[in-house]
Amino acid sequence: MGPLIISLENSHAYGTAMVEMLRLRYKEFKERQSYDIPTFKNMEYDHYDTPATVYVIWRDAKGLVRGCSRMAPTDRNYMIRDLWPTMITEREMPNGEGIWESSRFCIDSTLDADLRRQIKLEILQAKIEYALKVDIKGMVGVMSPLIWRAVFINSGWPVDHIGPISQLESGEKIVAGWIHVHPHILSNLRQKTGIHHSLLEGNNVNDLLQRVA
C-alpha cells in the first residue's frame, strides 16, 4: 500500500500497475471530466507517455491503483511548450534535463475525502523525494488556480504562477505554475503525512536513478 515510482524501464516488476493507471486516468479525465484526449480500451494516454516519462502510482492494500502523477524532462517535447507556449511569460520556456513537466495528477474520485487526502500527500512526498534524488531543479505544470492551491500549496509545496490565467473553451480557468524543488518541501510533506522514512524504499527505482545520474 502506497506510492510507487514506475517507468517503462521497471514496470515489469509491478504487474498491471501501469495499465491500471491508464484506466484510472480514463475514468477521471475522459469519463468524469470529458477531456478531449486519446483513449484505447478504456485507457487514457497521449504522446507524452514515453520511455522518458516517470510516474508516481499509488496502490491500495489490494493492489488497486487509486492515484497517480506524471513527470517528464523538458529536454524533449512536452505539453506546455507544444500546446500552450503563451502561458509561460514570467520566465524562459523550460528546456533541459534539470527541469521537468508535471501533469496528469489524479485520484480516484469515488474514495472518501480522508483517503483522497492521504493519497494526495503520499504521491507528493514520493514525487519530491524522487525529484531531489535525481537533481531536478524545478518543475512546471498547468492546472486551475484552485487545484494548484488544493493539491500543492495547501500541502506545503510552494508554487508560483508564471503566466496569466487563461480560460479554455470549456470555461475552465488554468494557469502555468513553477513547482519549487527543495529539501524543506520534503520536510513539510513529512509533517503532513507523518511518514519520516523514504517512500522510495522498497521501490525498484535503481535503474531510474542511474538513468538520470
N, C-alpha and C positions, 0 to 999 in steps of 0.2 A: 504494500500500500504506500503510495507516494509518488513523487516525480521521477521520471527517467529522462536521461539525455540521449537522444536517438538521432542517427542519420542513416543514410543507406549503407554506410560502412559497417555499422554494428547492429542493424535492425534484425539480422538473423537470430540474435541472442534473445529477442523479445517476442517471438511468435508473431501474432497478428496485430501487435500494438499499432503499427503504422496504418494498417488497413482500418482498424477501429477508429483511429484518429481522423482519417479522411471521412469516415461515416458520421462521426460526431460533427465535423465541420459541415457536412451536407445538411444534417438535421438543423444545426443552429444558424448557418448562413443562408442556405438555399431554401429550406422548408419554412423556417420561422421568420427570416428577415427578407426573403425573396431577392437575394443578391443575384445579379446577372453574371454568373460565373460558370466555368465548365464543370460538368459532372459526368460520372460514369458509374453505372450500377450502384447508385445511392452513395457515391463517394464524391467529395468536392476536392478539386485540385486546380492548379494553374501552372504556367511555365516557370514560376519561381520556386516550385518544388523540385529542386535539382540535387545532384550529389554534393553540392557545396552547402546545402541547407541543413541546419541543425534544429531539432525540435525538443521542446520540453513537453513530455506527455505524462499526465497524472492518471494513475490507475488505482482503483479501489481494492479492497481486500479480496474480491472475487476476480481480480484481474481485468475488470472492465474499464475502458478509457472514459474518464469523466471530465477531462480538461486538457488544454494544450496551448502552446505558443510556438511561433516560428521565428527563426533568426537566420540571417544570411549576410555575408560580407558584401560591401558595396563596390568591390573592385570588378564587378560584372553587372549585368542588367538587374535592376531591382525596381519595385513598383513605383516608388515616388518619382524617380527620375524618368521612368517610361510613361507614367500615366498622369502625374500631377507635378511637373517640373516647376510650375509657377508658385507652388505652395511654400517653397523654401526661399525666403527673402532676407533672412537675418544672418545668414552665413553662407559660405560656399557650398555648392552641391556636393555631398559626400562622395568620395571615390577612393577607396583604398581598403586594404585588409584590416586596418585598425578600427574602422567604423562599420557597424552592421545595421541592417534594417530589421526592425521587429514588427511582426504582423500576425494576423490570424489568431489572436488571443480569444479563446472561447472556453466556456464552462457549461456543462450540461444544465440547461435551464429547468429541468424537472426536479432537481435536487433542492433540499431545504436551504434556507439562507445561511445558516451556520456552517454547513458543509461546503457551500459555494465559497464562503469567505476563507475557510481553511485551505481549499484547493487553490484559490487565488494567491494566497500568501506563500504557499509552498512552491507553486510554479515560479513566482517572482524570486523567492530565495534561491531556488536551483538556477534560475536564469542569471542572477547576479554572480553566484558562485562560478558558473561556467565562464561568464564574461571576464571576471577577474583572473581566472586560471589561464585563459588564452590571450590575455593582454588586450582585450577590446577597450578602446579609449572612450567610446560612447556609441549610442545607438539612435536611430531616427525611426519615426513611425508616423502614421496618420490615424487619428481617432476623433470622435466628437469631444469637445471640451469636457462634457460631463463624464465621459468614460475615462478620459485621462485622469480626472480627479478621483473617480471611484476606484479605479484599478491601481494606478501607480501612486499618485500624490498622497491620498489618504492612507496608503500603506507605508509611507515613509520613504518613497522613492521619488526624488525631485525630477520634474520635467519642465522644460522651458518651451513655450510656444516660439517657433522660429519662422513664422509667416502669418498671413492673415487668415481669419476664419472664413472658410468658403462654404457654399451651400450646393449640395448635389441636386440632381433633377428630382430625386425622391423627397427633397425638402430637408434631408439630414444635414446638419452643420458639422464640418470636420476641420481639423487644423493639424499642421505638421508639428511634431514635438521632438526636442532634443532630450534623450534619456541619458542622464548622467551615469557614469560608472565609476564608483569609488568605494573603498573598503567600509566607509561609515554607513553606506546604504545596506550592506550585508548586516552590520550591527543593528540597524533599525529594524530590519526584517526579522532577525533572530529574536529581538524583543517581542515582536508581534506574534511569531509562531511558537515561541518557547522551545524551538529546536536549535540547540547550540552546537551540534555536531554537523559535519558537512553532509549535505544531501547528495553529494556526488559519490559518497561512499556506497559501495555495492552497485554503482552504475558501471557498466562496461564501456568506459569512455577513454581508455588509454590511447586507442588509435585516433580518436578525435582530438585529444590534446596534442599528440605528436604531430598530427597533420598541420596544425597551425603554429607549432612551436618554432 
